């Protein structure tokens, strides 16, 4: 009888170990398939200078659509995960390709460009945005990778640049881009 009891406990112990091993595998699979993205809080940003001369990009003089974007002050169109931007460039309707492109035009008057970039959590993968000098084939001034649901600040030195092309890489199976926002874009100079 003692042997049966010990055998039963040994089998139970082995079953428990095997169950724990399988549970660990399931947890590992879950962690890799359901990515946790960085906080939706904007990253810590330290301005280049204490005193600035700022020009918000709110008019068509400083902005030009390239593919399915608009400049707006409508807070419902500029709603991100943690509130709304006061003005910005966004897609007016959901984009089935999660693609974004527009121009901002500093016309050599400004030395820096700054904006907050947000992509909605419904997009299936990391998006890459390129900020290029003059046109979509121009020199890359900045490359930004951003996760769904994340907000990132961009601050670029643009001295001598007439026009900046902002465009995302076009990739298949990104999902629908309900909100792609460049919040509160502005040009500025240090004083």
N, C-alpha and C positions, 0 to 999 in steps of 0.2 A: 504494500500500500504506500509505503514511504517513497519507493521508486516512482510510482505513478504520480504522486504529488510533486516530486522534484522534476519529473519529466514535464508535467503540466506547467509548472512555473517556468521552466526553461523555454518551452514553446511560447508561453505568454510573453516572456522577456524578449525573445527574438522577434515576435510579432510587433511588440511595442517599438523596438529599435527600427524595424523595417518601416513601420508607420511614420515614425519621426523622420526617417530619411526621405520618404515620399513627400511628406509635408514640407520639408525643406526645399525639395525640388520644385514643388508647386509654388512656393513663395518666390523662389528665384525666377521662375518663368513669369510670374505675375509682375515682379519688379522690372523685368526687361521689356514686357509688352505694354505695360501702362506706365509710360514715362512720367516722372514728376518734373515739371518745369520750374525754372527759377521763379522767384517771387514776382508778383505782378507790380510790386512797388518799384518806382524808378530807381535805378542804381544811384549811388551817392555821386554827386556831381560837384566839382569845384570849378567855379568860373576862372577864366584866364586872367581877368583883371578886376579890380574893385570898382572902377568907374567906367561905364560903357555908354556909348551912344548907340541906341538900339532902334532898328526899323522893323516892325512886325510885317511879315509877308501876308497881307490881307487883300491885296488888289491884283487885278490882271496885269498891271504894269510890272509887277515883280514875279508873276507866276504864269505858266503856260501849260495847258493839258497836253499830254502826248498820247495817252491811251486810258480812257475811262476814269478820269479823276475830276475833282472839282475843288475849288477853294470855298470855304464856308465859315460862318460864325454860328451856325445852327448847332446848339449843344446836343440835340438828340442824334445828329449825324456824327458827332465827335465824342460819343460816350464810350469810354474804355472801362476796364474792370474796376477802377477805383474812382470813378467820377468822369466829368467831361472836360475837354480842353476848351479854351475860350475861342480859339480860331484854329484853322488847320486845313490840310489837304487830305482828302479821303476819296474812297470810291462811293459814288452815289447809289449804286445798287450792288448786290452780291455778285462777285466775280467767280465764275465756275472754274477758272484757271488759277485763281489766287495770284494774279499778276498786277503789277502797279508800275506806272511810269509817268513822270511829269518833269517840267523844267522850273527852276527858280532862277531869277535873273538879277545878280548883284551889279552888273554893268561896271565892274572894276571899282566901284565906289566904296565897297566894304571889304574888310579883311577877314571876317569870320562868318560862318553860317552855323546856326544851332537849331535843333528840333528834338522832339521826343517821338520815337517810333513805337507804334503799338500794332500787334497783329492779334486777331481774335483767337480764342482757344479752339475754335472749330477747325482750324487749319491743321492738317495731319502731320506736318513735319517742319523742321527748321527752315526759315526763309533767309535768303541772302540778298541784301540790297547793295547796289554799287552807286556811288556818287562820282560822276565823271565830269571832267572839264569839257565844256562846250556842247558835246553831243553824245549819243549812245555808243559811239566808238572811241570816245576821247580817253585821255589819261585818267586812270582811277585815282581819285582823291581820297576815297575812304571805302572800305568794304565792311559791311555790318552783317553779322549773323544774329538772328533773333528767334527765340522759341515762341510757340503759340501761347498767348496770354501774357506775354512779357512786355514790359515797357523799357526801352533803352534810350539814353540820351546820346545825341550825336553833336559834336562840336568840331568843325573842320576849318582849317586855315585855307582861305580862298583868295588870298592876295593876288591881284592881277587877273582873276577869272571874270569873264563876261556873263557866262551862262553855265548852270550846273544841271546835268541830266541826272535824275534820280530814277533808278529802275531796279526791279527785282529780277532775279534769275527766273526763267520760265522752266518749270519742271512739271512733269506729268504726275498725276495722283496726289497733288497737294490738298485736294478737297476744295470746298467753296470758301472763298474769302469774303465773309460777311462784312467785316470791318478791317481795313488796312488804313491806319491813320498816321500822318505826320503832324503831330500836335504842336501848336504854337511855334511854327517856323519863324525864324528871324535872322536878319543880318545885323552885325554889330561891329563897331570899332572900339578899341580901348582908348581912353582919354588920359 
